[in-house]
Amino acid sequence: MTASDFDFASMAKPPPKTNAARILDQSGIPYDLRTYPLDESDLSAVKAATELGIPTEQVYKTLVAQVDTGEIVLACIPADAELDFKSLANLAGGKRVELAPLADLQKLTGYVRGGCSPLCTKRPLRLFIDEYCEVHDTISISAGLRGVQILINPTELIRVTEATPAAIAR
């Protein structure tokens, strides 16, 4: 067989290494990178779960929120859950919290909608993660690129990000 006989296009490309993955490498934390076909019309975590064949309660979406104190925080909750704004506000030391405008997402985190990772944001942000994550051996989070997920042990994620596990989803 010669190189001209080989179908290089049929070879699966390895997932791209992202800054979030590099942080895990530097910390010695095991993880698995997974890609899925991107659908620009549906960038939801539920869609990512479906494409990857992972239960929605194990795929965590990262939301960017602003506390009434002015602090920007991250909240990781299951794909099929809603953020409990009151709980997050209390945990963050405020009275109210609202999601940051999508137009500000890249400026605040360095990420775009559908690819926001709780790891390696533009500047350090406090992370709150729904405590339910700890019942799973593995959860999936964005790797920082649309269509790329990191499968990781939630305890390791909490450790490397210094996240606060709490009841922030409903």
C-alpha positions in Angstrom: 0.0 0.0 0.0 1.3 3.4 -0.9 0.5 6.8 0.6 -1.7 7.5 -2.4 -3.8 4.4 -1.7 -4.4 5.4 2.0 -7.6 7.4 2.8 -6.2 10.0 5.2 -9.6 11.8 5.3 -11.2 8.7 7.1 -8.7 9.0 10.0 -10.3 10.5 13.1 -8.5 13.6 14.2 -7.7 13.7 17.9 -9.7 16.4 19.8 -7.8 19.7 19.9 -5.9 20.4 23.0 -7.4 23.5 24.8 -6.0 25.7 27.5 -8.5 24.1 29.9 -7.0 20.7 29.0 -3.4 22.1 29.4 -4.3 23.2 33.0 -5.4 19.7 33.8 -2.2 18.3 32.3 -0.1 20.7 34.4 -2.0 19.7 37.5 -1.6 15.9 36.7 -5.4 15.4 36.6 -6.7 12.6 34.4 -9.4 13.5 31.9 -10.8 12.5 28.6 -11.4 14.9 25.7 -14.4 14.2 23.5 -15.7 16.0 20.4 -19.2 16.0 18.9 -20.8 17.4 15.8 -21.5 21.1 16.3 -24.9 22.4 15.5 -24.7 26.2 15.5 -28.5 26.4 15.9 -28.4 24.5 19.2 -25.4 25.2 21.4 -27.0 23.8 24.5 -25.5 21.4 27.0 -28.5 19.1 26.5 -27.5 18.9 22.8 -23.9 18.1 23.8 -25.2 15.3 26.1 -27.3 13.8 23.4 -24.5 13.9 20.8 -22.0 12.3 23.3 -24.5 9.8 24.6 -24.1 11.0 28.2 -27.0 11.4 30.6 -27.9 15.1 30.9 -27.4 15.1 34.7 -23.7 14.4 34.1 -23.1 17.2 31.5 -22.5 20.5 33.3 -23.0 23.8 31.7 -21.0 26.9 32.8 -23.0 30.1 33.3 -21.5 33.5 33.9 -23.3 35.7 36.4 -22.9 39.1 37.9 -23.6 39.5 41.6 -25.2 42.9 42.7 -21.8 43.5 44.5 -20.3 43.8 41.0 -18.4 40.5 41.2 -18.5 38.2 38.2 -18.8 34.5 39.1 -19.2 31.2 37.4 -21.9 28.6 38.1 -21.8 25.0 36.8 -25.1 23.2 36.8 -26.4 20.0 35.1 -27.5 20.5 31.5 -31.2 19.9 32.2 -31.3 22.1 35.3 -32.0 25.8 36.0 -29.9 28.1 38.1 -31.2 28.9 41.5 -30.4 32.7 41.4 -31.2 33.3 45.1 -28.9 30.5 46.3 -26.1 31.7 44.1 -26.5 35.3 45.3 -26.4 34.2 49.0 -23.3 32.0 48.4 -21.6 34.9 46.5 -22.3 37.4 49.3 -25.0 39.4 47.5 -28.7 39.9 47.5 -29.2 39.4 43.7 -27.5 37.8 40.8 -28.2 37.9 37.1 -26.7 36.2 34.1 -24.1 38.3 32.3 -25.2 39.6 28.9 -24.0 37.2 26.1 -22.4 40.2 24.4 -20.0 40.4 27.4 -19.2 36.7 27.7 -16.0 36.8 25.7 -14.7 40.0 27.4 -15.4 38.5 30.9 -14.1 35.0 30.4 -12.3 34.7 27.1 -14.9 32.2 25.9 -17.9 32.3 23.6 -21.4 31.0 24.1 -21.5 27.2 23.8 -17.8 26.9 24.7 -17.5 28.4 28.2 -15.3 26.3 30.4 -15.0 26.6 34.2 -11.2 26.2 33.7 -8.7 28.8 32.5 -10.9 31.9 32.2 -9.3 35.1 31.1 -9.0 36.2 34.7 -9.7 34.1 37.9 -13.4 33.9 38.7 -15.0 32.2 41.7 -16.7 29.0 40.7 -19.8 27.5 42.3 -20.8 24.0 41.2 -24.0 22.2 42.0 -23.2 19.7 44.8 -25.1 17.0 42.9 -22.0 16.6 40.7 -20.3 14.6 43.5 -22.7 11.7 43.2 -21.1 10.9 39.8 -17.7 9.4 39.1 -17.4 11.4 35.9 -19.0 14.6 34.7 -18.6 16.5 31.4 -17.7 20.2 31.1 -16.8 22.4 28.2 -13.2 22.2 27.1 -13.3 25.8 26.1 -14.3 25.2 22.4 -17.7 24.6 20.9 -18.0 20.9 20.2 -15.3 19.8 22.7 -16.0 18.4 26.2 -13.8 17.3 29.0 -14.8 14.2 31.0 -13.4 14.5 34.5 -13.9 13.3 38.0 -15.9 16.1 39.8 -13.8 15.9 42.9 -10.7 16.7 40.8 -12.5 19.5 39.1 -13.5 21.0 42.4 -9.9 20.7 43.7 -8.2 22.3 40.7 -10.7 25.2 40.4 -11.2 25.6 44.2 -14.9 25.5 43.4 -17.6 25.8 46.1 -20.0 22.8 45.8 -23.5 23.9 46.8 -27.2 23.5 46.0 -27.4 26.0 43.1 -29.6 24.1 40.6 -33.2 23.2 40.6 
